[in-house]
Amino acid sequence: MSAAVAQELTLADVLRELGGISPRRIRFRPAPGTATEEDVVKIRDCERRLFELVDGVLVEKVMGYWESVLAIELAGLLRNFVKRRKLGTLAGEAGMLRLSPGLVRIPDLSFISRARLAHHRRARAPILPLAPDLAIELLSEGNTPREMARKVSEYFVSGCRLVWLVDPRTRSVAVYTSPAENITLTEKQTLTGGDVLPGFRLPFRNLFRLMDHLD
C-alpha cells in the first residue's frame, strides 16, 4: 500500500483489509501506509512493544497472559525435540520474519529447518528474511477469524509448510497444511509434526495441564 493510496482509504477500509481487527491495534504514527521495517525495529527497541508490518501499516501483536503461558509450555516441548535431533531453530514471540517485501509477521512460535537456514546462519539483522517451516499462533481475544485466515494464507504463499492455530478457549488446534486444507484437533487427540517434524507427538491435553493444576 503506497502512501498515496493510503490517504484515499478510510480507517474502516484499513481495518477491513486487515481482517476486521480493533482500531486500537493500529499505530497512526507513522501514518498507515507509510510505516517501514525500521519503524518496527525502533518501536521494539525503544518501547518494548511488538508490531507487525502489513502494507505499510503497523499492527500491534496481541497475546494474553495464558496464551503466553501455553506458548512457553509448547516451546519447551518443541525445543527439546528439535535440539536433540539438531533439526533447526525455534523462535519465540519476538522472532520477526520478513515474508515478503513490506510484510513482517511475528508468529508466537516458529520453527525453521537447518536446510532453510543454510544461507542465513550468519545473519544478524533483527528481521530474518525467511518464511518458517512451521508457524504457530496462539489465538488471543483480539484476533479475528479473518485476520488469522489472512495470516495463514500469507505464511503459505511465502513458503511455510505447516501452520498451527492454537485456541486456548476451546482447547483445540487447527492444523493447516495449506490455506484450504486443515483439520481441527481437540484435547482428546494427538498433535503431530507431520512432514515438518516427523516423529513429534503431543497428546494435546498435556498442553493444558498447568492451567488445570491452578484451578
MIKEMAR-549932 format. One record per residue (C-alpha): chain; x, z, y. Coordinates in Angstrom, 1 decimal. Example, Ala and Ser with C-alpha at 12.3 -4.5 7.8 and 13.67 -1.06 7.14 Angstrom:
// MIKEMAR-549932
<r unit="A" xx="12.3" zz="7.8" yy="-4.5"/>
<r unit="A" xx="13.7" zz="7.1" yy="-1.1"/>
END
This chain:
// MIKEMAR-549932
<r unit="A" xx="0.0" zz="0.0" yy="0.0"/>
<r unit="A" xx="1.6" zz="-1.1" yy="3.3"/>
<r unit="A" xx="1.2" zz="0.9" yy="6.5"/>
<r unit="A" xx="-0.9" zz="-1.8" yy="8.0"/>
<r unit="A" xx="-3.3" zz="-1.8" yy="5.0"/>
<r unit="A" xx="-3.4" zz="2.0" yy="5.0"/>
<r unit="A" xx="-4.5" zz="2.0" yy="8.7"/>
<r unit="A" xx="-7.6" zz="0.0" yy="7.7"/>
<r unit="A" xx="-8.6" zz="2.4" yy="4.9"/>
<r unit="A" xx="-10.8" zz="5.4" yy="5.4"/>
<r unit="A" xx="-10.0" zz="8.7" yy="3.8"/>
<r unit="A" xx="-12.8" zz="8.0" yy="1.3"/>
<r unit="A" xx="-11.1" zz="4.8" yy="0.3"/>
<r unit="A" xx="-7.8" zz="6.5" yy="-0.3"/>
<r unit="A" xx="-9.4" zz="9.3" yy="-2.4"/>
<r unit="A" xx="-11.4" zz="6.8" yy="-4.4"/>
<r unit="A" xx="-8.2" zz="4.8" yy="-5.2"/>
<r unit="A" xx="-6.5" zz="8.0" yy="-6.3"/>
<r unit="A" xx="-9.4" zz="8.9" yy="-8.7"/>
<r unit="A" xx="-11.7" zz="11.0" yy="-6.6"/>
<r unit="A" xx="-9.3" zz="13.8" yy="-6.0"/>
<r unit="A" xx="-9.8" zz="16.5" yy="-3.4"/>
<r unit="A" xx="-8.5" zz="15.7" yy="0.1"/>
<r unit="A" xx="-6.7" zz="19.0" yy="0.1"/>
<r unit="A" xx="-4.2" zz="17.4" yy="-2.2"/>
<r unit="A" xx="-3.3" zz="14.6" yy="0.2"/>
<r unit="A" xx="-0.5" zz="15.2" yy="2.7"/>
<r unit="A" xx="-1.1" zz="13.5" yy="6.1"/>
<r unit="A" xx="2.4" zz="13.8" yy="7.5"/>
<r unit="A" xx="3.8" zz="11.2" yy="6.9"/>
<r unit="A" xx="0.6" zz="9.3" yy="7.2"/>
<r unit="A" xx="-0.9" zz="7.9" yy="3.9"/>
<r unit="A" xx="0.6" zz="4.6" yy="3.1"/>
<r unit="A" xx="3.9" zz="5.3" yy="4.8"/>
<r unit="A" xx="5.5" zz="8.0" yy="2.6"/>
<r unit="A" xx="8.7" zz="7.3" yy="0.7"/>
<r unit="A" xx="10.7" zz="8.8" yy="-2.2"/>
<r unit="A" xx="12.9" zz="10.5" yy="0.5"/>
<r unit="A" xx="9.8" zz="12.5" yy="1.6"/>
<r unit="A" xx="9.1" zz="13.6" yy="-2.0"/>
<r unit="A" xx="12.6" zz="15.0" yy="-2.3"/>
<r unit="A" xx="12.7" zz="16.5" yy="1.2"/>
<r unit="A" xx="9.4" zz="18.4" yy="0.6"/>
<r unit="A" xx="10.6" zz="19.7" yy="-2.8"/>
<r unit="A" xx="13.9" zz="20.9" yy="-1.3"/>
<r unit="A" xx="12.6" zz="22.4" yy="1.9"/>
<r unit="A" xx="9.2" zz="23.7" yy="0.9"/>
<r unit="A" xx="9.5" zz="24.1" yy="-2.9"/>
<r unit="A" xx="6.3" zz="22.0" yy="-3.4"/>
<r unit="A" xx="5.8" zz="19.1" yy="-5.7"/>
<r unit="A" xx="4.2" zz="15.8" yy="-4.5"/>
<r unit="A" xx="3.8" zz="12.6" yy="-6.4"/>
<r unit="A" xx="4.1" zz="9.3" yy="-4.6"/>
<r unit="A" xx="1.3" zz="6.8" yy="-5.1"/>
<r unit="A" xx="1.1" zz="3.6" yy="-2.9"/>
<r unit="A" xx="2.8" zz="5.4" yy="-0.1"/>
<r unit="A" xx="0.5" zz="8.5" yy="-0.3"/>
<r unit="A" xx="1.8" zz="12.0" yy="-1.1"/>
<r unit="A" xx="-0.4" zz="13.7" yy="-3.7"/>
<r unit="A" xx="0.2" zz="17.3" yy="-4.4"/>
<r unit="A" xx="0.7" zz="18.2" yy="-8.0"/>
<r unit="A" xx="-1.7" zz="20.9" yy="-9.2"/>
<r unit="A" xx="-1.1" zz="23.4" yy="-12.0"/>
<r unit="A" xx="-2.8" zz="26.7" yy="-12.5"/>
<r unit="A" xx="-1.2" zz="29.9" yy="-14.0"/>
<r unit="A" xx="-2.5" zz="29.5" yy="-17.5"/>
<r unit="A" xx="-1.6" zz="25.8" yy="-17.6"/>
<r unit="A" xx="2.0" zz="26.8" yy="-16.7"/>
<r unit="A" xx="2.0" zz="29.4" yy="-19.4"/>
<r unit="A" xx="0.9" zz="26.9" yy="-22.0"/>
<r unit="A" xx="3.4" zz="24.3" yy="-20.7"/>
<r unit="A" xx="6.2" zz="26.8" yy="-21.3"/>
<r unit="A" xx="4.9" zz="27.6" yy="-24.8"/>
<r unit="A" xx="4.7" zz="23.9" yy="-25.7"/>
<r unit="A" xx="8.1" zz="23.1" yy="-24.1"/>
<r unit="A" xx="9.7" zz="25.8" yy="-26.2"/>
<r unit="A" xx="8.3" zz="24.3" yy="-29.4"/>
<r unit="A" xx="9.3" zz="20.7" yy="-28.4"/>
<r unit="A" xx="12.7" zz="21.7" yy="-27.2"/>
<r unit="A" xx="13.6" zz="23.4" yy="-30.5"/>
<r unit="A" xx="12.5" zz="20.3" yy="-32.4"/>
<r unit="A" xx="14.3" zz="17.8" yy="-30.1"/>
<r unit="A" xx="17.5" zz="19.8" yy="-29.7"/>
<r unit="A" xx="18.1" zz="20.4" yy="-33.4"/>
<r unit="A" xx="17.8" zz="16.7" yy="-34.1"/>
<r unit="A" xx="19.6" zz="15.5" yy="-30.9"/>
<r unit="A" xx="16.7" zz="13.2" yy="-30.1"/>
<r unit="A" xx="17.0" zz="13.1" yy="-26.3"/>
<r unit="A" xx="15.9" zz="15.3" yy="-23.4"/>
<r unit="A" xx="12.8" zz="17.3" yy="-22.5"/>
<r unit="A" xx="12.0" zz="17.8" yy="-18.8"/>
<r unit="A" xx="9.5" zz="20.3" yy="-17.2"/>
<r unit="A" xx="7.1" zz="20.1" yy="-14.3"/>
<r unit="A" xx="9.8" zz="19.3" yy="-11.8"/>
<r unit="A" xx="11.1" zz="16.2" yy="-13.7"/>
<r unit="A" xx="10.4" zz="13.4" yy="-11.2"/>
<r unit="A" xx="10.2" zz="9.9" yy="-12.6"/>
<r unit="A" xx="10.0" zz="6.5" yy="-10.9"/>
<r unit="A" xx="7.6" zz="4.5" yy="-13.0"/>
<r unit="A" xx="7.8" zz="1.5" yy="-10.6"/>
<r unit="A" xx="8.8" zz="0.9" yy="-7.0"/>
<r unit="A" xx="6.7" zz="3.2" yy="-4.8"/>
<r unit="A" xx="5.3" zz="5.1" yy="-7.8"/>
<r unit="A" xx="6.7" zz="8.5" yy="-8.6"/>
<r unit="A" xx="4.9" zz="10.7" yy="-11.2"/>
<r unit="A" xx="5.8" zz="14.2" yy="-12.4"/>
<r unit="A" xx="4.5" zz="14.9" yy="-15.9"/>
<r unit="A" xx="4.1" zz="18.6" yy="-16.7"/>
<r unit="A" xx="6.4" zz="17.8" yy="-19.7"/>
<r unit="A" xx="8.3" zz="14.6" yy="-20.6"/>
<r unit="A" xx="10.5" zz="13.5" yy="-23.5"/>
<r unit="A" xx="13.0" zz="10.7" yy="-23.1"/>
<r unit="A" xx="14.9" zz="9.5" yy="-26.1"/>
<r unit="A" xx="18.6" zz="9.1" yy="-26.4"/>
<r unit="A" xx="18.3" zz="5.4" yy="-26.6"/>
<r unit="A" xx="16.2" zz="5.2" yy="-23.4"/>
<r unit="A" xx="18.6" zz="7.5" yy="-21.6"/>
<r unit="A" xx="21.7" zz="5.5" yy="-22.6"/>
<r unit="A" xx="22.2" zz="3.8" yy="-19.3"/>
<r unit="A" xx="21.2" zz="6.8" yy="-17.2"/>
<r unit="A" xx="23.3" zz="9.6" yy="-18.6"/>
<r unit="A" xx="25.5" zz="10.0" yy="-15.6"/>
<r unit="A" xx="22.6" zz="9.6" yy="-13.1"/>
<r unit="A" xx="22.4" zz="12.5" yy="-10.6"/>
<r unit="A" xx="19.7" zz="11.2" yy="-8.4"/>
<r unit="A" xx="16.7" zz="13.6" yy="-8.0"/>
<r unit="A" xx="14.3" zz="11.0" yy="-9.3"/>
<r unit="A" xx="15.1" zz="9.3" yy="-12.6"/>
<r unit="A" xx="14.2" zz="5.6" yy="-12.5"/>
<r unit="A" xx="12.8" zz="5.6" yy="-16.0"/>
<r unit="A" xx="9.5" zz="6.0" yy="-17.9"/>
<r unit="A" xx="9.3" zz="8.7" yy="-20.6"/>
<r unit="A" xx="8.7" zz="8.1" yy="-24.3"/>
<r unit="A" xx="6.2" zz="10.9" yy="-24.2"/>
<r unit="A" xx="4.3" zz="12.2" yy="-21.1"/>
<r unit="A" xx="2.4" zz="15.4" yy="-21.3"/>
<r unit="A" xx="-0.2" zz="16.5" yy="-18.7"/>
<r unit="A" xx="-2.0" zz="19.9" yy="-18.9"/>
<r unit="A" xx="-5.3" zz="19.5" yy="-17.1"/>
<r unit="A" xx="-6.0" zz="21.8" yy="-14.2"/>
<r unit="A" xx="-9.1" zz="22.4" yy="-12.2"/>
<r unit="A" xx="-8.0" zz="20.0" yy="-9.5"/>
<r unit="A" xx="-7.6" zz="17.0" yy="-11.9"/>
<r unit="A" xx="-10.4" zz="14.4" yy="-12.2"/>
<r unit="A" xx="-11.1" zz="12.1" yy="-15.2"/>
<r unit="A" xx="-10.5" zz="9.0" yy="-13.1"/>
<r unit="A" xx="-7.2" zz="10.4" yy="-11.8"/>
<r unit="A" xx="-6.0" zz="11.1" yy="-15.3"/>
<r unit="A" xx="-7.2" zz="7.7" yy="-16.5"/>
<r unit="A" xx="-5.1" zz="6.1" yy="-13.8"/>
<r unit="A" xx="-2.1" zz="8.2" yy="-14.7"/>
<r unit="A" xx="-2.4" zz="7.2" yy="-18.4"/>
<r unit="A" xx="-2.6" zz="3.6" yy="-17.5"/>
<r unit="A" xx="0.5" zz="3.8" yy="-15.3"/>
<r unit="A" xx="2.5" zz="5.6" yy="-17.9"/>
<r unit="A" xx="1.9" zz="2.9" yy="-20.5"/>
<r unit="A" xx="2.4" zz="0.0" yy="-18.0"/>
<r unit="A" xx="5.8" zz="1.5" yy="-17.2"/>
<r unit="A" xx="6.8" zz="1.6" yy="-20.9"/>
<r unit="A" xx="5.7" zz="5.0" yy="-22.1"/>
<r unit="A" xx="4.8" zz="5.1" yy="-25.8"/>
<r unit="A" xx="2.7" zz="8.3" yy="-26.1"/>
<r unit="A" xx="0.6" zz="10.4" yy="-23.7"/>
<r unit="A" xx="-0.9" zz="13.8" yy="-24.4"/>
<r unit="A" xx="-3.6" zz="15.3" yy="-22.1"/>
<r unit="A" xx="-4.0" zz="18.9" yy="-23.0"/>
<r unit="A" xx="-7.2" zz="20.6" yy="-21.8"/>
<r unit="A" xx="-6.9" zz="24.4" yy="-21.8"/>
<r unit="A" xx="-10.6" zz="24.9" yy="-21.1"/>
<r unit="A" xx="-11.8" zz="23.1" yy="-24.2"/>
<r unit="A" xx="-8.7" zz="23.8" yy="-26.2"/>
<r unit="A" xx="-8.2" zz="20.2" yy="-27.1"/>
<r unit="A" xx="-5.7" zz="17.4" yy="-26.6"/>
<r unit="A" xx="-6.4" zz="13.7" yy="-26.1"/>
<r unit="A" xx="-3.6" zz="11.7" yy="-27.8"/>
<r unit="A" xx="-3.1" zz="8.3" yy="-26.3"/>
<r unit="A" xx="-1.1" zz="5.5" yy="-28.0"/>
<r unit="A" xx="-2.3" zz="3.0" yy="-25.4"/>
<r unit="A" xx="-4.7" zz="3.2" yy="-22.4"/>
<r unit="A" xx="-7.6" zz="2.1" yy="-24.6"/>
<r unit="A" xx="-6.6" zz="3.9" yy="-27.9"/>
<r unit="A" xx="-6.9" zz="7.7" yy="-28.1"/>
<r unit="A" xx="-8.2" zz="10.5" yy="-30.3"/>
<r unit="A" xx="-9.1" zz="14.0" yy="-29.3"/>
<r unit="A" xx="-7.9" zz="16.9" yy="-31.4"/>
<r unit="A" xx="-9.4" zz="20.3" yy="-31.4"/>
<r unit="A" xx="-7.6" zz="23.6" yy="-32.0"/>
<r unit="A" xx="-8.6" zz="23.3" yy="-35.7"/>
<r unit="A" xx="-6.4" zz="20.3" yy="-36.1"/>
<r unit="A" xx="-2.7" zz="19.5" yy="-36.1"/>
<r unit="A" xx="-0.9" zz="17.7" yy="-33.3"/>
<r unit="A" xx="1.9" zz="15.4" yy="-34.4"/>
<r unit="A" xx="4.7" zz="13.4" yy="-32.7"/>
<r unit="A" xx="3.7" zz="10.1" yy="-34.2"/>
<r unit="A" xx="6.3" zz="7.4" yy="-34.0"/>
<r unit="A" xx="7.9" zz="9.0" yy="-30.9"/>
<r unit="A" xx="8.8" zz="12.4" yy="-32.5"/>
<r unit="A" xx="8.5" zz="11.8" yy="-36.3"/>
<r unit="A" xx="8.1" zz="15.0" yy="-38.2"/>
<r unit="A" xx="6.9" zz="17.1" yy="-35.3"/>
<r unit="A" xx="3.8" zz="19.0" yy="-36.3"/>
<r unit="A" xx="1.9" zz="21.7" yy="-34.4"/>
<r unit="A" xx="-1.3" zz="23.4" yy="-35.6"/>
<r unit="A" xx="-2.9" zz="23.2" yy="-32.2"/>
<r unit="A" xx="-4.4" zz="26.7" yy="-32.4"/>
<r unit="A" xx="-0.9" zz="28.1" yy="-32.4"/>
<r unit="A" xx="-0.5" zz="27.0" yy="-28.8"/>
<r unit="A" xx="-3.2" zz="29.4" yy="-27.6"/>
<r unit="A" xx="-2.1" zz="32.5" yy="-29.5"/>
<r unit="A" xx="-0.5" zz="34.0" yy="-26.4"/>
<r unit="A" xx="-3.8" zz="33.7" yy="-24.4"/>
<r unit="A" xx="-5.7" zz="35.2" yy="-27.3"/>
<r unit="A" xx="-3.4" zz="38.2" yy="-27.5"/>
<r unit="A" xx="-4.1" zz="39.0" yy="-23.9"/>
<r unit="A" xx="-7.9" zz="39.1" yy="-24.3"/>
END
